[in-house]
Amino acid sequence: MLKCQLLSEGDHMGTRRFKFSDSKPATGSWAAKASDFSDDVIKGPVVGQSEQSGKLTDIVNLFSERYEMLRKILRYEWGFKETTNINEVRKDKMVFKNRVINIIGIVASIRRTKSGGRMVEIEDKTGQMSVFISKENPAIDTLLPDDVIGVSGKFIKDGDLFIVDYVQFPEFLDTPRKMGAEYDPVSIAFASDIHVGSKYFLQKEWDRMMEWLNSDHPTAQNIKYIVFAGDVVDGIGIYPGQENNLTETDVYLQYEEFARQLDRLPDHMTAVILPGNHDAVRPAEPQPVLESLVQKKFSHAIHVGNPSRINLSGVEVLAYHGKGIDDMVPRMAHVTYENPAEAMKEMLRKRHLAPMWGERNALSPEETDQMIILQKPDIFVTGHTHAHQMEEYRGTQIIVSSTFQGQSDFMRMLGYKPKMGYLSVYNIQSGESQVVCFADQANPSAGYKP
């Protein structure tokens, strides 16, 4: 668990000065100055801009492509080879009786049985079949409709029931994180859910962060990029009665204000911005980049879609606002809004950011499934939940970005306490992380007090 470096406040010649309460001289990669290194930014593929009409055939084609892509991963990365297809298995059940067979399919439905196990309907391009997964199998706690999985098992009872012994997800292999002398000794900072335009926006805490980012503190001097993972403004018409919680009801003026805030960043920092569900883009994912009229309001920022792949000084960052977490929380006991890193691990296991279709998270049937995670990211960052976590999972650094919005009336009604004003900082050469706190969790400048 990373210890947050809490900033203390004091007066010095009429201005506020901030420093680490347990300040230590910077060493190694943290001692480098980002201004000594040039920007090295490579954007990944554009998302959310195809011209699909949302017909049934578009949705069918999307799932067909998802099945084929994840099937290849199961076959070639995990060596999971099908014995045959579902149609052949169903046609010759007695031939396969008491013989272990492998099937790759997409989960069509899941039904809980009296024994606590799951009866799962899986399908491939040739047909459907039912398989039984016992309650002892850990896969039952994480299996979702529309997952692509490999199952290994055999028929019993004269071929009437297929019992699964093993479930293989198309997850990434466990490999070491990228780091070392071949990478620049600079850092990437992460924040999210700023919600400019909301009456709950933490302006004082934001000002505190901006002052620190412009200070001579070694960690601030080490930051080369700062990634904002969506919801940089509060938007308009996102939920009923939102206008009562806004200080600015024109979304374009909200973006103008956020652009002015980013103008305060020091010259050695480059901002990366992706949209979220409060931003002025379509709600269905993948979300396209903010429109050009909005982008022009920013003097120096890199705009990407949601989700996005972006290479920063040789490090592959997968940035996703995180709306897909909403579909996992009600279906997985270990996934909560307080612990969204567990949802991110499941996304990496399933190789998909939003595997379930048509529930809480709206999805668009693009020409290709842009929510699939084909290549392993070095860093995987989300926002959306107003939580904060930093963990490593199978060689990927997981970051849940903190918010700069206080507890709203809706959060208070749900009993949810946001983790506010944390800046996550990751040094790409050393692979080490720091967390800097700019908010008093018990006494924020806006929103309800705990």
N, C-alpha and C positions, 0 to 999 in steps of 0.2 A: 504494500500500500504506500503510494507516494505521499510524503508529507507536504502539505501546502505551505509555501513560503509566504507567510502573512506580512503584508506591508504595514508599517507603522507610520503614523502621521505626526508631523510636528511643524512648527513655524520657523521660518528662516528668512529674515528681512522682508516679512510681509507676504511671502509665498509659501505654499505647502510643499514640503519635501518628503519623499517616500523612500524607504530603504527596507531591506530584509531585516526582520527582527533578529535573525541568526545569521547575519551576513558573513560570508566567507569569500576570500579572494578566488576569482575564477581560475580554473586550471584546465589544461588540455584543450579539447575542442571548444569548450565554453568560453575560452579566453579570446577566440578569434573575433574580429570585427567583420560583420556582414558587408560593410561598405567596401571592404578590400576584395570582394568577389562579385563577379558579374551575374546577372540574372541568367538562368538556364531553364526555360519553361517550354515544354512541349505539350500541347493540348491533344487529348485523345479524340476519338470519333465524335461527331456531332450526334446529338440524340433528340428525339421528339419532334422531328421536322419532316417526316414522311407524309405522303398525301393519301393515306389510307382512309376509307370512308366508314369503317367500323361495321362492315357487313359480317354476317355469320361466317362467310368463307374466309374473311380476314382473320377472325379469331381461330378458326380451325387451322389455318395455315401457320399461325403463330405457335399454337401448341404442337403442331407437327414438327416445326423447326426446333422448338425447345426439346422435344423428345429426342430428335436425332442428334442434337449437339451434346446433350448430357449423356445419351447412350454411348457416344464415342468416348467421352471422358471416362465412363465406367469401364469400357472395354480396353482402352489404350493406356489410361493412367493407373487403373486399379487391376487390370487383367481379368475383369469379370466378364466372361464370355457366355452368351446364352447357349443353352443346350439346343433350343429351337424356339420358334415363335409360339404365341399363345394359341393360335388356331390349331397347330399341329399337336400341341399338348392336349387340348380338349378333345380332339378327334381320336387320339390314341391313348386315352388315360391308362388303360390296362397295360399297355406297352411300357409306360413310365412308372407303373406301380412299384413302390418300395425302391425306387431308383432316385438318387439325388439329382435334381435338375435345377438349372439356373434360368431365371426369366428376368428380363428388363422391361419395365412398364411404367406408365404414369398413373398415379393414384386417382381413381375416379370417385371413390367414396370410402368412408370409414364408419364402421358401426361397432359400438361397444357391445360385447356379449355378456351373458350372465356370469361367466367365469372371470370377467375382468380383462379378458383379451380383446383383440380387435379383429373383426371380419372386414377385410380390405378388398375392394374391387379394383383390380389393376387392368390396364389395357395397353396394347400396342397397336400397330397399324393393321393387324389381322383379326383382332377380337378382344374380348374381355374374359376374365376369370376371377373367381373368388379365392382368396388365400387367407389362412388363419394365422395370426401372430399372437403368441401367448402373452400373458401379463408379465411374465418374467423377462421378456425381451425388452431391453431399454429403448428400442426404436419406437415403441407405442407412445412414449411420452413426448416425442418430437415430430411424429409423422403428421403431415398436413395434406389435404386435398391438393392435387396438381403437382405433388412431388414426383420427380423421376428417380426411381430406385431400382436396385437389383435385389431380387429375393432368391434365396437358395433353400430348397426343401424337397419334400416328396409327398406323394399321395398315400393316404391310408383308407381303410374301410371301403375296399373295392373301388377305389378311385373317386369316392364321393367328396373327400375333403383333402385339401392341400395344406400341409402343415409347414410353416416357415421356420427354418432353423436359424437363418442369418439374413440380416438386411444390410445392404451396402449403399450408403449415400455417396454421391459423387464429390465428396469433399477434397480439399487440397491436402497434399502430402505434407508432413511435418518437416520443414526445412529451416535452417538458420536464417535469421534476419540479415538483410544487407547492411553492412556497415564497414568502416575501416578507412585507411588512409587514402584510398582511391576516391573518396567522396569529400566534397568541400566541408570544412568544419563550421557549418552554419546551421541555423535552426528554422523550423517551421512552427508557427503558432496557430492555434485553432480556437475559434469561438463560433457561436451560432445564436439564432433566435434573439436578435437584438431588439426587434419590434419597435423601431423608431415610428413615432406617430401614436403610440399607445400611452395612455396616462400612467401606465405601470412601467414605462421605460426608465431604467436606472441611470439617469443622466449624470449624477454625481459619481457613481462608481465607474461609469464610462470615462468621465473626465479624469478620474484618478488613474485609470489605465493609460489614457493618452499621455498624461504627464510622465508616467513611468516609462512608456515606450520611447519618449523623447529624451529620457534622462541618460546619464553616462553609466548606468548600471550595466555590468558586463553581459548579463543575460539579455537585456533589452538591446544592447549593441550587437548581439549575436544573431538576432532574428532577421532572416532574409525574406520570409514569406509569411503572410497571415491569411488563413483560409476561413471564410465565413460560410458555414454549411446550411444556408437557407434561412428564410424568414427574417431578412434584414429590416423589413418594415412590417407594420401590423396589417397593412392592406385595408380593403374596404369590402363590406358585405360577406365576410367569411363566416360569420355566425349571427343568429338573430340578436338584435340589440347591441351590436358591436359599436355603433355610433356613440353610445353612451360612455364608452371606454376610450375614446380617441381624443387626442389633442389636435389632430389634423385630419380632416375628412377627405382631402384630395390626395390620392395615392401618389401622384406625380410629385407633389410637394413633399410627401414623405421621403421619396427617393432623393429629391434635391437636398433635403436635410441630412440624409445619411451620406450622400456624396460630400457635403461640407465637412461632416465628421471625419471622413476618410482623408480629406485634404490635410488633416492634422498629423497624419502618419509621417514619420521621418523619411527622408529620401532613400534610405537603404532598404526600406520594406516595400514589398509588392503585395497588393491585396488580390485575392481570388474570391469571386462571388458566384454562388450558385443559388437557384431559387428554391423555395419551399412552398408549403401549402398556403401560406399567407401572402405570397408574392403575386405580382400582376402577370401571371401566366396561367394557362389552363391547369385545373387541378389534377387531371389524369397524368399518371406517370407512364413513360419518361416525360419530364417537363423540358420544353425547349429553353434556350438561353433567353434572358430578359430582352425585350424588344429594343431596337436600335435607339428609339426615342429616349428610353430610360438609360441605356448605356452611355449616351452622349452627355448625360449629366455628371458622369464620373471623369475626372481628369487623368487618373492613372490607376486603372483596375482591370484585371483579367476576368472576363465573364464566361461562364461555362453553363451547360445544362445540368439537369438533375435526373439520374446520376451522372457523374463525370469521372473520366480517367484523365489525370494530368501528371506529367513527369516534372518534378521540381528538383533541379540539380542532381538528376540521376535516380531519384527515388520515385517509385510509382505510387501515387496517392489515388485511392478510390474514395470519392466524396459523394455522399448520399444524404439527403435531408433526413430520411428515416421514417416516412409515413407507413411503410410496410410493417413496422413494428406493431402498429395498431391491430393488425390481423393475427399477430402471434400471441399478444398478451392474454386474450381470453381463451386460448387453446393450449397453452403450455404453462404449467404451474411454476416453473423456474424462471419464466420471463415476466418481468414486471416493469412498470414505468420507472421505478426506482433503480432497477438493475437491467437497463436495456442492452448492456454489453452481451448478455446471454442471447438476446435476439440476434445480435450481429454475428455471434459464433454460429448460430443456426443458419444464417444466411450463407456463411462461408461453407458450412457443411453441405448445404443444399445447392450451392453454387448459383443462388438466385436471390435477388433483393426483395422480391415480392411474389412468392410462389403461388399464393392463393388468388383466384380470379373472382372479382365481383363482390367482395365483401366490404369492409370498411375503407379499403384503399382503392381508389379508382385507377384502372389501368387502360392504356390505349393500345389497340392491336397494330403495332408498327409492322413494317415489312420484315424486320428482323427483331427478335426478342432482345431488346437492349438492356433488360434487367438481369440477364445471365452474367455471371462473373466468370469469364473464360480464363483470364490470367490472374495469378495470385498477386494481390497488392502487397506492397511493403507496409503501407499505412492504410487503414480503413477507418474513415471518420463519418459520424452521423451527428445530427442535432435532434430537433423536434420534441424530445421528451423533457427538456429543461432539467435534465439530470447532469451528472458529470462522473466519468470513469476513464481510467487508462489501464489497459491490460495487454498482455501479449498472448496470442493464440496461434499455435502451430506456425510460428515464424512471421506472423503479421501483427503489427502494432495496432491495437484497437483503441480508438479515442471517441468518447461521447462528449461532444462539445457543450460547454456551459452556456447559460443564457444571461442576457442583460435586461431581463424583464422580471419585475417583482411578482409576488403571488397575486393572481387576479381573483375576481370574485368567483369565477368558474372553478379555478383550482381550489379555492378555499372551500367551496361547496363539496368538492370531491375529497377534501382532506389531503390534497397533494401539496407537498412543500418542495418548491424548486431549489436547485443548487445554483446559486447566482454568483456571477462575477468572477468565475475561475478562468484563467487563461492557461491552456495546455501548451507546453513548449517541448518540442522533440528535436534533439540534435542528430542530424542525419549521419554524421561521421562516427560518433560514439554509440548511437542507439540509446542514449540516456534521455530521461524526461524530467521536466520540472513543472510544477504547478504554481502559479502566482495568483494570490487572492486579492480581489479589489472590493469585496463586499462583506459587510458584517451580516452573516446569515440571520442573526437575531434582530437586527435593526436596519433593514435596507431603507434606502431613501424613498422608495415608492412601493406600492402594493401593501397587502395586509401583513401585519407582524405575526410571527409564529405564536 
